[in-house]
Amino acid sequence: MLCEVQILLKGRNDMILLKNCFYVMTPDGKDDLQGVDILIEDCRIQRIGEGIVPDAPKSGAPTARPPRKTPHRRITETEVEVIDCSKMVVVPGFINTHHHFYQTLTRNLKAVQNAKLFQWLIYLYEVWKHIDAEAIFYSTMVAVGELLKTGCTCTTDHHYLYPRDFQGDLMGIQFDAARRLGIRFSPCRGSMSLSKKDGGLPPDTVVQSDDQILSDSRRVIEAYHDDSDQSMARIILAPCSPFSVTEDLMRKTARLARAYGVRLHTHLAETAEEDEYCLRVYGKRPLRLMEELEFTGADVSYAHGVFFNDEELGLLAETGTSIAHCPSSNMRLGSGIARVKEMLERGINVALAVDGSASNDTSDFLGEMRTALLLQRVRYGADALTAGEVFRMASENGAGLLGFRGIGRVEEGCLADLALFDINSIGYAGALSDPPAALLFAGNSHQTAYTIVNGRIVVREGRLTGYDEDAIVTKANEIAFRLLPAH
């Protein structure tokens, strides 16, 4: 690595000093900083400025200014890890607002490489019904590891598939994997209650009754949800889609979520087939159905939102409902291009998401940002979406969608969720007049040099710190081959 790391106290991150940063992206993008240091302590960005230097070991007086709005504390060389960031672009950690971790084990299956959504689902449900506890653990490790290595520091996961013979606490397994790797995690307790016999798509063995779903939803909220400012674990309730649960479950889930103060999520307006289904079965378009079922509002987000009409965009803006935009998945399945430019112009909160790894087929978050930038230009022209707008969607808008406070910004007092990209490579040569934009427009690798979450280094010199990467890869491939259909 070109970035030299000085580890002054192994095994601890009491303080981290990002020294002489080549470029720091500030919230409004107008006062971005060059050549500054960032001091991280107690999980937060305590100070940004020039010349922050640890005290000499034997000096009696500090040479660094104290952090703003915090008690003065001496900084000594035995407490600080110093990272030379003279070749680094420092940006807020990205926030992924929709995923299906278990699908990392079924990427790139030949039988559905060219299938549309409904056909794709019907085939894959027969594979996914064999998911077990080991598959959940390692698929979570794969997804989280890939997200962390591409700059994402906070993520959700929409898990709605509960095989009848599954042994163990599914969400507990996911939280264990996320904790080991160090990501900020707000998964969805998803649900499906309509199987093939009820007019749905999945087999009977992966759906649950309304009572089972609501009971377990209460359990996971009470067991795992933490609404504190520095929370690393939260819960969202998320029926899969209008064509996979009953109307009664959708309404009861909304009421349960609001009773506990947690957020709501579902797939919506992803395909033309979904529009046709809702008109045929319910006599109304998907968003009107959601409005009737109390599933709109500032605590609600929808994945995709490709097929909203003008009136529906107005309703989204009026209710403060957010959209998790999944450009690669929409392209991969041929679903269409979401009207992101128009949504942003109307004040709708649009965030970014990689979606499931069987419809993307990666968890490459920086790559998703580049795709979002370019796809809107296909529909609206060369000025449709700027690099700055994409960064806001990937950070501040994502924090708003998931309801986290104090992340998505690089400024004093914010939680230290940061992505550090080394731009001293041939892929960025000639592109550094606008360093953050270079990450989207240029480069041939989307991986970070360092990723920091809650003040902890979770990717160091491009490698995960919380778990053996090679072991993850080996085990995930073993499980994936075991799941492959015999035919």
Buried (B, 14 or more C-beta within 10 A) or exposed (E): EEBEBEEBBEEEBBBBBBBBBBBBBBBEBEEBBEEBBBBBBBBBBBBBBEEBBBBEEEEEEBEBEBBEEBEEBBBBBEBBBBBBBBBBBBBBBBBBBBBBBBBBBBBEBEBBEEBBBBBBBBBBBEBBBBBBBBBBBBBBBBBBBBBBBBBBBBBBBBBBBBBEEBEEBBBBBBBBBBBBBBBBBBBBBBBBBBBEEEEBBBBEBBBBEBEEBBEBBBEBBEEBBEEEEBBBBBBBBBBBBBBBBBEEBBBBBBEBBBEBEBBBBBBBBBBBBBBEBBBEEBEBBBBBBBBBBBBBBBBBBBBBBBBBEEEBBEBBBEBBBBBBBBBBBBBBBEBBBBBBBBBBEBEBBBBBBBBBBBBBBBBBBBBBBBBBBBBBEEBBEEEBBBBBBBBBBBBBBBBBBBBBBBBBBBEBBBBBBBBBBBBBBEEBEEBBEBBBBBBBBBBEBBBBBBBBBBBBBBBBBBEBBBBEBEEBBEBBEEBBEEBEEEE
